[in-house]
């Protein structure tokens, strides 16, 4: 059955490309593909890709011997460590335009690294299809390594994950077994704090800002205009983006639906970044007063009152449940009877089938699509490591919403994430 799922899903992928006038890109290609971003993929294509990822992994894990599979998983630290080396050395940058590749000796000379060690690192990555070895000890970019070019925001995300987050993960077990931190949900007793002596909130830098842009690209920030019935929303409906940073999510939305108005709320430093960002990217919205910039501490203050929508994008996953309840309570106090709350986050599913849950993977895949949606579960571990917080299931969102005075309305599909809609109860 797994082989049948793979075959039928591959046919769906080929059909989707052909119907749009394209061929499925070769792994060796360095040119952008037509469907490289989540918002560019049809629902049929996105589902087929998830099934292929899930079924291929499940099939390989089923037929290989258990010791082989589990030790390969344990050895998984080498790949992020190698990615950190080549990212910091800007190897992918050196290979731009070099379709015939460059010898390791030349790459090592430019990067200041040992040629023998760099060659071994690149060969391991090429064996996992990142870069390609075109001749012995000669390497070139490919479809995957182009994401490691330093101007690509995904490169910043890779650096963040393979550097400070990997170091935090190394002390996760120590953190979970230390009596002082084992049961804590404080960010100051997280694995990240143990590793670095400071919480992530004190660690943010330029690369982190780039990483968050990369995070938005790979997880479908641009899906928001497609994730809700915005075409049915009245003219001049007002959306309050609570904890919205520089407002990048709202920018994409108002570009597609200019009839909307936005209130951007965050801490004063972020609000200033938002003003600069919108002045550069969409000055017309400022001139026409279609966006307001209002400082907010969402733990202490209530957002602007009586907006049509209140929007929280990847905010709650930074905080334990008791802190989330403070944020939700302040939002609830600001809502009019007709207001709606939209929570845009990963929505986890159990790996076992649950008759109360829709959108489960086809048999015999794991109900949550397994490796096809593994990023959500990796991110849950990232939140545990970094903030002592978590990603949540739909029921956990509903439970929090109900306690804060909301009524659950609907879960909207938003690519890898979900858009959980509540009304004022």
Secondary structure, 3 states (H helix, E strand, C coil): CHHHHHHHHHHHHHHHHHHCCCCCCCCCCCCCCCCCCHHHCCHHHHHHHHHHHHHHHHHHHHHCCHHHHHHHHHCCHHHHHHHHHHHHHCHHHHCCCCCCCEEHHHHHHHHCCCHHHHHHHHHHHHHCCCCEEEECCEEECCCCHHHHCCCCHHHHHHHHHHHHHHHHHCCHHHHHHCCCCCCCCCHHHCHHHHHHCCCHHHCCCHHHHHHHHHHHHHHCHHHHHHCCCHHHCCCCCEEEEECCCCCHHHHHHHHHCCCCEEEEEECHHHHHHHHHHHHHHCHHHHHCCCEEEEECCCCCCCCCCCCCEEEEECCHHHCCHHHHHHHHHHHHHHCCCCCEEEEEECEECCCCCCCCCCCCCCCCCCCCCHHHHHHHHHHHHHHHHHHCCCCEEHHHHHHHHHHCCEEEEEEEEECCEEEEEEEEC
